[in-house]
């Protein structure tokens, strides 16, 4: 499936759930970032994920902090590498494919909080203070 077909299927919610695992979320993030920059990618990813989750009968599934944090990590790794395609990017960033990667930045209780689902929370891991 081409990148354009992949995003179209995600956005029109016809993408089968078996074709939208963690690595596929990263692919969508990568493509949105390439097309729309960081701010635009956040808006497009949020809209696509909320719509897709609702179409799958899971309207409360969207998680703002996880989405924005992974977008930020992908964006950081994209800087200065405009000549890469998705496959090359994925091959150079295998750590992003570990769904637990955010544990380097967030405590589990923070990500599990209802507030983290609703708004993007900055990590406070290094300060020892939490406000889930």
Protein Blocks (a to p, Z undefined) as FASTA:
>chain_A
ZZklmmmmmmnopacfklmcfklmmmmmmmmmmmnojmlmmmmmmmmmmmmmmmnopakl
pcfklmmmmmmmmmmmmgoplmbcfklmmmmmmmlmpmklmmmmbcfklmmpmklmmpcc
ddfklnopacZZ
